[in-house]
Amino acid sequence: MVALSGSSVLVVGANGAFGAEFCNQLIEAGATVFGTARSPETSARLRADLAQRLLLDLENQDSINTLANYLTSIPESLDGIVLASGLVAFGPISDTPPEVRRKLFEVNALGQINLVSQLISKLKASSDSGKAPFVVSISGVIAENPMAGLATYSASKTALLGYANAASKELKKLGIRWLDARPGHTESGLATRAVFGQAPNFGVGLEVSHVVSRIIRGITDDEKDLPSTSF
């Protein structure tokens, strides 16, 4: 059993539906939570009682470097990272602009990967102190079953899953667990905020609170993977 009480957790995308609910449940479990938002405007939606309210633009490597350098320099431990940020786009591959593909890959995969890679030493320090540090990514069911009309989104999430699977084998040797979650369509509102195209009718999705609660249980129960069948 992994105790969240007394741990320090970074929630990336803490102003979004998933991120905000992670903050709620982690704080309720006794964790100290650092939350990120992309801009000063979106940071206004962060909980006022977060331990720190930070800025992070996953499309900007300088922003990633700045946050990583800051977190590695502070005396507070980093015992977990929750990657709760993401973008979606819809439409056929022939219509999807290159800039949309770039944006989705940077936010859904490359930016998250680059951030975690720079914080490995901080997570290892947590492991060395006797804790059980973790990384949580949410690639979603789309990474298991890529869909026509969502090729770019599918590819960006599949890239994240592939990296998580390989990285988890390396990080295990350092005492760090990478837990990837692949819930089905969830009523987070993300589909209504697509950066391109219009969402098809997915039907009624899962509740955000249910999905987050299941992932939190996966953390505390020391699970190694959360496929779509877990939800």
Secondary structure as a PSIPRED ss2 file (coil, helix, strand):
# PSIPRED VFORMAT (PSIPRED V4.0)

   1 M C   1.000  0.000  0.000
   2 V C   1.000  0.000  0.000
   3 A C   1.000  0.000  0.000
   4 L C   1.000  0.000  0.000
   5 S C   1.000  0.000  0.000
   6 G C   1.000  0.000  0.000
   7 S C   1.000  0.000  0.000
   8 S E   0.000  0.000  1.000
   9 V E   0.000  0.000  1.000
  10 L E   0.000  0.000  1.000
  11 V E   0.000  0.000  1.000
  12 V E   0.000  0.000  1.000
  13 G C   1.000  0.000  0.000
  14 A C   1.000  0.000  0.000
  15 N C   1.000  0.000  0.000
  16 G C   1.000  0.000  0.000
  17 A H   0.000  1.000  0.000
  18 F H   0.000  1.000  0.000
  19 G H   0.000  1.000  0.000
  20 A H   0.000  1.000  0.000
  21 E H   0.000  1.000  0.000
  22 F H   0.000  1.000  0.000
  23 C H   0.000  1.000  0.000
  24 N H   0.000  1.000  0.000
  25 Q H   0.000  1.000  0.000
  26 L H   0.000  1.000  0.000
  27 I H   0.000  1.000  0.000
  28 E H   0.000  1.000  0.000
  29 A C   1.000  0.000  0.000
  30 G C   1.000  0.000  0.000
  31 A C   1.000  0.000  0.000
  32 T E   0.000  0.000  1.000
  33 V E   0.000  0.000  1.000
  34 F E   0.000  0.000  1.000
  35 G E   0.000  0.000  1.000
  36 T E   0.000  0.000  1.000
  37 A E   0.000  0.000  1.000
  38 R C   1.000  0.000  0.000
  39 S C   1.000  0.000  0.000
  40 P H   0.000  1.000  0.000
  41 E H   0.000  1.000  0.000
  42 T H   0.000  1.000  0.000
  43 S H   0.000  1.000  0.000
  44 A C   1.000  0.000  0.000
  45 R C   1.000  0.000  0.000
  46 L C   1.000  0.000  0.000
  47 R C   1.000  0.000  0.000
  48 A C   1.000  0.000  0.000
  49 D C   1.000  0.000  0.000
  50 L C   1.000  0.000  0.000
  51 A C   1.000  0.000  0.000
  52 Q E   0.000  0.000  1.000
  53 R E   0.000  0.000  1.000
  54 L E   0.000  0.000  1.000
  55 L E   0.000  0.000  1.000
  56 L C   1.000  0.000  0.000
  57 D C   1.000  0.000  0.000
  58 L C   1.000  0.000  0.000
  59 E C   1.000  0.000  0.000
  60 N C   1.000  0.000  0.000
  61 Q H   0.000  1.000  0.000
  62 D H   0.000  1.000  0.000
  63 S H   0.000  1.000  0.000
  64 I H   0.000  1.000  0.000
  65 N H   0.000  1.000  0.000
  66 T H   0.000  1.000  0.000
  67 L H   0.000  1.000  0.000
  68 A H   0.000  1.000  0.000
  69 N H   0.000  1.000  0.000
  70 Y H   0.000  1.000  0.000
  71 L H   0.000  1.000  0.000
  72 T H   0.000  1.000  0.000
  73 S H   0.000  1.000  0.000
  74 I C   1.000  0.000  0.000
  75 P C   1.000  0.000  0.000
  76 E C   1.000  0.000  0.000
  77 S C   1.000  0.000  0.000
  78 L C   1.000  0.000  0.000
  79 D C   1.000  0.000  0.000
  80 G E   0.000  0.000  1.000
  81 I E   0.000  0.000  1.000
  82 V E   0.000  0.000  1.000
  83 L E   0.000  0.000  1.000
  84 A C   1.000  0.000  0.000
  85 S C   1.000  0.000  0.000
  86 G C   1.000  0.000  0.000
  87 L C   1.000  0.000  0.000
  88 V C   1.000  0.000  0.000
  89 A E   0.000  0.000  1.000
  90 F C   1.000  0.000  0.000
  91 G C   1.000  0.000  0.000
  92 P C   1.000  0.000  0.000
  93 I C   1.000  0.000  0.000
  94 S C   1.000  0.000  0.000
  95 D C   1.000  0.000  0.000
  96 T C   1.000  0.000  0.000
  97 P C   1.000  0.000  0.000
  98 P H   0.000  1.000  0.000
  99 E H   0.000  1.000  0.000
 100 V H   0.000  1.000  0.000
 101 R H   0.000  1.000  0.000
 102 R H   0.000  1.000  0.000
 103 K H   0.000  1.000  0.000
 104 L H   0.000  1.000  0.000
 105 F H   0.000  1.000  0.000
 106 E H   0.000  1.000  0.000
 107 V H   0.000  1.000  0.000
 108 N H   0.000  1.000  0.000
 109 A H   0.000  1.000  0.000
 110 L H   0.000  1.000  0.000
 111 G H   0.000  1.000  0.000
 112 Q H   0.000  1.000  0.000
 113 I H   0.000  1.000  0.000
 114 N H   0.000  1.000  0.000
 115 L H   0.000  1.000  0.000
 116 V H   0.000  1.000  0.000
 117 S H   0.000  1.000  0.000
 118 Q H   0.000  1.000  0.000
 119 L C   1.000  0.000  0.000
 120 I H   0.000  1.000  0.000
 121 S H   0.000  1.000  0.000
 122 K H   0.000  1.000  0.000
 123 L H   0.000  1.000  0.000
 124 K H   0.000  1.000  0.000
 125 A H   0.000  1.000  0.000
 126 S H   0.000  1.000  0.000
 127 S H   0.000  1.000  0.000
 128 D H   0.000  1.000  0.000
 129 S C   1.000  0.000  0.000
 130 G C   1.000  0.000  0.000
 131 K C   1.000  0.000  0.000
 132 A C   1.000  0.000  0.000
 133 P C   1.000  0.000  0.000
 134 F E   0.000  0.000  1.000
 135 V E   0.000  0.000  1.000
 136 V E   0.000  0.000  1.000
 137 S E   0.000  0.000  1.000
 138 I E   0.000  0.000  1.000
 139 S C   1.000  0.000  0.000
 140 G C   1.000  0.000  0.000
 141 V H   0.000  1.000  0.000
 142 I H   0.000  1.000  0.000
 143 A H   0.000  1.000  0.000
 144 E C   1.000  0.000  0.000
 145 N C   1.000  0.000  0.000
 146 P C   1.000  0.000  0.000
 147 M C   1.000  0.000  0.000
 148 A C   1.000  0.000  0.000
 149 G C   1.000  0.000  0.000
 150 L C   1.000  0.000  0.000
 151 A H   0.000  1.000  0.000
 152 T H   0.000  1.000  0.000
 153 Y H   0.000  1.000  0.000
 154 S H   0.000  1.000  0.000
 155 A H   0.000  1.000  0.000
 156 S H   0.000  1.000  0.000
 157 K H   0.000  1.000  0.000
 158 T H   0.000  1.000  0.000
 159 A H   0.000  1.000  0.000
 160 L H   0.000  1.000  0.000
 161 L H   0.000  1.000  0.000
 162 G H   0.000  1.000  0.000
 163 Y H   0.000  1.000  0.000
 164 A H   0.000  1.000  0.000
 165 N H   0.000  1.000  0.000
 166 A H   0.000  1.000  0.000
 167 A H   0.000  1.000  0.000
 168 S H   0.000  1.000  0.000
 169 K H   0.000  1.000  0.000
 170 E H   0.000  1.000  0.000
 171 L H   0.000  1.000  0.000
 172 K H   0.000  1.000  0.000
 173 K C   1.000  0.000  0.000
 174 L C   1.000  0.000  0.000
 175 G C   1.000  0.000  0.000
 176 I C   1.000  0.000  0.000
 177 R E   0.000  0.000  1.000
 178 W E   0.000  0.000  1.000
 179 L E   0.000  0.000  1.000
 180 D E   0.000  0.000  1.000
 181 A E   0.000  0.000  1.000
 182 R C   1.000  0.000  0.000
 183 P C   1.000  0.000  0.000
 184 G C   1.000  0.000  0.000
 185 H C   1.000  0.000  0.000
 186 T E   0.000  0.000  1.000
 187 E C   1.000  0.000  0.000
 188 S C   1.000  0.000  0.000
 189 G C   1.000  0.000  0.000
 190 L H   0.000  1.000  0.000
 191 A H   0.000  1.000  0.000
 192 T H   0.000  1.000  0.000
 193 R H   0.000  1.000  0.000
 194 A C   1.000  0.000  0.000
 195 V C   1.000  0.000  0.000
 196 F E   0.000  0.000  1.000
 197 G C   1.000  0.000  0.000
 198 Q C   1.000  0.000  0.000
 199 A C   1.000  0.000  0.000
 200 P C   1.000  0.000  0.000
 201 N C   1.000  0.000  0.000
 202 F C   1.000  0.000  0.000
 203 G C   1.000  0.000  0.000
 204 V C   1.000  0.000  0.000
 205 G C   1.000  0.000  0.000
 206 L E   0.000  0.000  1.000
 207 E C   1.000  0.000  0.000
 208 V H   0.000  1.000  0.000
 209 S H   0.000  1.000  0.000
 210 H H   0.000  1.000  0.000
 211 V H   0.000  1.000  0.000
 212 V H   0.000  1.000  0.000
 213 S H   0.000  1.000  0.000
 214 R H   0.000  1.000  0.000
 215 I H   0.000  1.000  0.000
 216 I H   0.000  1.000  0.000
 217 R H   0.000  1.000  0.000
 218 G H   0.000  1.000  0.000
 219 I H   0.000  1.000  0.000
 220 T H   0.000  1.000  0.000
 221 D C   1.000  0.000  0.000
 222 D C   1.000  0.000  0.000
 223 E C   1.000  0.000  0.000
 224 K C   1.000  0.000  0.000
 225 D C   1.000  0.000  0.000
 226 L E   0.000  0.000  1.000
 227 P C   1.000  0.000  0.000
 228 S H   0.000  1.000  0.000
 229 T H   0.000  1.000  0.000
 230 S H   0.000  1.000  0.000
 231 F C   1.000  0.000  0.000
